[in-house]
Amino acid sequence: MVFRHLVALLGVACLLAIVSTAQAASSSAVDTETAQCRDLRDAIEREQKTHDWNRLLADGRSFQQSCAVGNDILLSGALFTVGLAQSRLGHFADALTTAKQCEAINTSAAFTIDCRMVEAEALDGLGRTADEKQVLISILDALPAKGSAKIRKAVTAELAAIDPEEAKAHGKSSRGRAKRNREDTPDTKYFGTGFVVTGDGQIVTNFHVVAECSTYWTSDGRKLSLLRGDKTRDLALLKGAASTGPIAALRGVGPKVGESIVVFGFPLAGILAASGTVTTGIVSADAGLGHTATRFQISAPIQPGNSGGPVLDAEGRVIGVVVSKLGDSIAKYTGQIPQNVNFAIPEGELLGFLKEAGVTPQFRGEGPKQEVSDIAQGARSFVTQIVCSPHA
């Protein structure tokens, strides 16, 4: 979830930053501001409104170099603009650096908060959830008591999507509902996919599948218990009855760019086949958004409900765990609708999680490549639909 609740908030903050820089220019540098700088300010405001991030980045840098020298207020606004554009273009590492430069100037509490918002979005894009959480907390602590209700609500909702208890401590717990964007009812159920990794019935899935739940079961009614959750890795370990059938086998070697993959899971519960759905693709990249090594990119189509399912190689061995997709909403920032840009957690992260949980998985060495139909048939024996509820 690269762009969550800060999207609309940062749009407002950017306009506030532009207004602030304009006021600074008119009050402290009115005699020396050039027509070029006034034109750049007008262009920046227009480009932000139209989401023209490439031009915003170029004009923000021009303003920084030509108009903000010697004026820390203008420099703060320029860095904020540059950092926002970098983040919206997916240059999260650059955006993080720019945001920290902006914060270091420390011209005012308002600009510091704006810059921290860019920092939070960049950390989100890089998958550094723990660091993002700390930045969000610092924003909430720095907000004034009056005149910041909308900003506080939005930042608290973002924090709740990461740590509901921490959000509750700041007085506005949403129990992660902002992330789901819906209210719990007695009939609320969340769906995902999991796969059996031990003979005694331990099942791996995504943490975000079960994070809001207190009861868990498989689609055939078998009750499960939550043994362990890792928010940073987005992995969880559930326990059911001992497995008498096959269990998933890991490869022991990470994904290779270009190799063929198979994804088996239970997307769109109640709409698609209850027996599971198989899709195919390749490993598109060995990193996720912002070059993060804790994710890799796949082209196999996925939908809500695939989360937590295995990514299998051409021999049916697990090389990753499905975690997310790049949604159409990013078209607002890039101008392009993504085509099968999906992400998975690499086997190395899964192995680290299982080791910390004291679980020794099964490995399988190289063998003959299998037909997709055979891989899918094998997967049905160790992949299951996960259902959970926030109510007992």
DAGI-V936528 format. One record per residue. N is the residue number from 1. RES is the residue in one letter. PHI is phi as a letter, one per 20 degrees, with the letter a starting at -180 (999 if undefined). Layout:
BEGIN
((N,RES,PHI) (N,RES,PHI))
END
This chain:
BEGIN
((1,M,999) (2,V,f) (3,F,d) (4,R,d) (5,H,f) (6,L,f) (7,V,g) (8,A,f) (9,L,f) (10,L,f) (11,G,f) (12,V,f) (13,A,f) (14,C,f) (15,L,f) (16,L,f) (17,A,f) (18,I,f) (19,V,f) (20,S,f) (21,T,f) (22,A,f) (23,Q,f) (24,A,f) (25,A,f) (26,S,f) (27,S,e) (28,S,d) (29,A,c) (30,V,g) (31,D,f) (32,T,d) (33,E,f) (34,T,e) (35,A,f) (36,Q,f) (37,C,f) (38,R,f) (39,D,f) (40,L,f) (41,R,f) (42,D,f) (43,A,f) (44,I,f) (45,E,f) (46,R,f) (47,E,f) (48,Q,f) (49,K,f) (50,T,e) (51,H,l) (52,D,e) (53,W,f) (54,N,f) (55,R,f) (56,L,f) (57,L,f) (58,A,f) (59,D,f) (60,G,f) (61,R,f) (62,S,f) (63,F,f) (64,Q,f) (65,Q,e) (66,S,d) (67,C,c) (68,A,d) (69,V,f) (70,G,n) (71,N,c) (72,D,f) (73,I,f) (74,L,f) (75,L,f) (76,S,f) (77,G,f) (78,A,f) (79,L,f) (80,F,g) (81,T,f) (82,V,f) (83,G,f) (84,L,f) (85,A,f) (86,Q,g) (87,S,f) (88,R,f) (89,L,e) (90,G,n) (91,H,e) (92,F,f) (93,A,f) (94,D,f) (95,A,f) (96,L,f) (97,T,f) (98,T,f) (99,A,f) (100,K,f) (101,Q,f) (102,C,f) (103,E,f) (104,A,f) (105,I,f) (106,N,l) (107,T,f) (108,S,a) (109,A,f) (110,A,f) (111,F,f) (112,T,f) (113,I,f) (114,D,g) (115,C,f) (116,R,f) (117,M,f) (118,V,f) (119,E,f) (120,A,f) (121,E,f) (122,A,f) (123,L,f) (124,D,f) (125,G,f) (126,L,e) (127,G,m) (128,R,e) (129,T,f) (130,A,f) (131,D,f) (132,E,f) (133,K,g) (134,Q,f) (135,V,f) (136,L,f) (137,I,f) (138,S,f) (139,I,f) (140,L,f) (141,D,f) (142,A,e) (143,L,f) (144,P,f) (145,A,f) (146,K,d) (147,G,m) (148,S,c) (149,A,f) (150,K,f) (151,I,f) (152,R,f) (153,K,f) (154,A,f) (155,V,f) (156,T,f) (157,A,f) (158,E,f) (159,L,f) (160,A,f) (161,A,f) (162,I,e) (163,D,b) (164,P,g) (165,E,f) (166,E,f) (167,A,f) (168,K,f) (169,A,f) (170,H,e) (171,G,n) (172,K,c) (173,S,f) (174,S,d) (175,R,l) (176,G,m) (177,R,f) (178,A,f) (179,K,f) (180,R,e) (181,N,l) (182,R,b) (183,E,e) (184,D,f) (185,T,c) (186,P,g) (187,D,e) (188,T,f) (189,K,c) (190,Y,d) (191,F,c) (192,G,b) (193,T,c) (194,G,b) (195,F,b) (196,V,f) (197,V,d) (198,T,c) (199,G,f) (200,D,e) (201,G,n) (202,Q,e) (203,I,c) (204,V,e) (205,T,b) (206,N,e) (207,F,f) (208,H,f) (209,V,f) (210,V,d) (211,A,f) (212,E,e) (213,C,d) (214,S,c) (215,T,c) (216,Y,b) (217,W,b) (218,T,e) (219,S,f) (220,D,e) (221,G,n) (222,R,f) (223,K,f) (224,L,c) (225,S,c) (226,L,e) (227,L,e) (228,R,a) (229,G,c) (230,D,c) (231,K,f) (232,T,f) (233,R,f) (234,D,m) (235,L,c) (236,A,c) (237,L,c) (238,L,d) (239,K,c) (240,G,c) (241,A,f) (242,A,g) (243,S,e) (244,T,e) (245,G,d) (246,P,f) (247,I,c) (248,A,f) (249,A,d) (250,L,e) (251,R,e) (252,G,n) (253,V,c) (254,G,f) (255,P,f) (256,K,d) (257,V,g) (258,G,n) (259,E,f) (260,S,f) (261,I,c) (262,V,c) (263,V,d) (264,F,c) (265,G,a) (266,F,c) (267,P,f) (268,L,l) (269,A,g) (270,G,n) (271,I,d) (272,L,e) (273,A,g) (274,A,f) (275,S,e) (276,G,o) (277,T,c) (278,V,d) (279,T,c) (280,T,c) (281,G,a) (282,I,c) (283,V,f) (284,S,e) (285,A,b) (286,D,e) (287,A,b) (288,G,d) (289,L,g) (290,G,m) (291,H,m) (292,T,f) (293,A,e) (294,T,e) (295,R,b) (296,F,c) (297,Q,e) (298,I,c) (299,S,d) (300,A,f) (301,P,f) (302,I,c) (303,Q,c) (304,P,g) (305,G,o) (306,N,f) (307,S,g) (308,G,n) (309,G,e) (310,P,e) (311,V,e) (312,L,d) (313,D,e) (314,A,f) (315,E,d) (316,G,n) (317,R,e) (318,V,f) (319,I,c) (320,G,a) (321,V,c) (322,V,g) (323,V,c) (324,S,a) (325,K,c) (326,L,e) (327,G,f) (328,D,f) (329,S,f) (330,I,f) (331,A,f) (332,K,f) (333,Y,d) (334,T,d) (335,G,n) (336,Q,c) (337,I,e) (338,P,f) (339,Q,d) (340,N,l) (341,V,e) (342,N,c) (343,F,c) (344,A,c) (345,I,e) (346,P,f) (347,E,g) (348,G,f) (349,E,f) (350,L,f) (351,L,f) (352,G,f) (353,F,f) (354,L,f) (355,K,f) (356,E,f) (357,A,e) (358,G,m) (359,V,d) (360,T,d) (361,P,f) (362,Q,e) (363,F,d) (364,R,c) (365,G,f) (366,E,f) (367,G,b) (368,P,f) (369,K,f) (370,Q,d) (371,E,f) (372,V,g) (373,S,f) (374,D,f) (375,I,f) (376,A,f) (377,Q,f) (378,G,f) (379,A,f) (380,R,g) (381,S,e) (382,F,c) (383,V,d) (384,T,c) (385,Q,e) (386,I,d) (387,V,c) (388,C,b) (389,S,c) (390,P,f) (391,H,d) (392,A,f))
END
